[in-house]
Amino acid sequence: MLARITIGNVEIGPDRPLAIIAGPCVLESADTNRRIAEHLRTTCEDLGLPLIFKASFDKANRSSIGSARGPGAERGLEEIANIGRELSRPTCTDIHLPEQAKMAADHVSLLQIPAFLCRQTDLLCAAAETGAAVNVKKGQFLGPDQMKNVISKVRSAGGQRLMLTERGTFFGYDRLVNDFIGLGDMMELGAEERCPVCFDVTHSTQLPGDGGTHTGGRPERAPLLATAATSVGVDCLFLECHPDPPTGSSDAATMLPLADVRGLLTR
């Protein structure tokens, strides 16, 4: 059986078009959210790429207590759901706590588990129990073979539509590296377990300890990483974008300028 899952009107897996999960890191103003969403829809339609719009209603894993976190669950989830209806596209958001799973699944098509939380059993099981599709980012501290345990936890709670995402591995204190041998290993695991594999283009450019109270990054390397990942056959790309990244509420150092998205995806 092919490692293929369906999320709304998007089918992800081998022999399907490269899927794109994209949007701002955290919800911005209503106008900015829609500007990003409409640009992504038009670009992906023109290129024949299926789109899942992504935004976070709350970013609990920020570097500083003073960092912006988003509008919160009630208002944020409704905003994401509205954008999905306007785009006629599935949507994705992060969850950080088990009690957020059901509420989020009522509003979005894909629940995303942040990399730092990928071993949290209660969170994984709560996401799986909703029946929604689940995307788990591989922890920066895990080897690809250790994702077997993540898969086992999700499957034990009834999760059938599962995707794994590579987003870099810690190399010392201030850098992430993408191990493409390890990516190949995770793709083999995904094939065995019927889990498509996604590559997180923008978070892979992070410099986690570089910014003091915020994360640094090397966003100019995003095209290089995206090209490498698609050349080895990943099923999906994840990226965050913003009309003016330095003014973004979160991940300002790694988000792609919205104007650069079309060129990267065309390449």
Buried (B, 14 or more C-beta within 10 A) or exposed (E): EEBBBBBBEBBBBEEBBBBBBBBBBBBBEEEBBBBBBEBBBEBBEEBEBBBBBBBBBBBBBBBEEEBBBBBEBEEBBEBBBBBBEEBEBBBBBBBBBBEBBBBBBEBBBBBBBBBBBBBBEEBBBBBBBBEBBBBBBBBBEBEBEBBEBBBEBBBEBEBEBBBBBBBBBBEEEEBBEBBBEBBBBBBEBBBEBBBBBBBBBBBBBBBBBBBEEBBBBBBEBBBEBBEBBBEEEBBBBBBBBBBEBEEBBBBBBBBBEBEBBBEBBEE
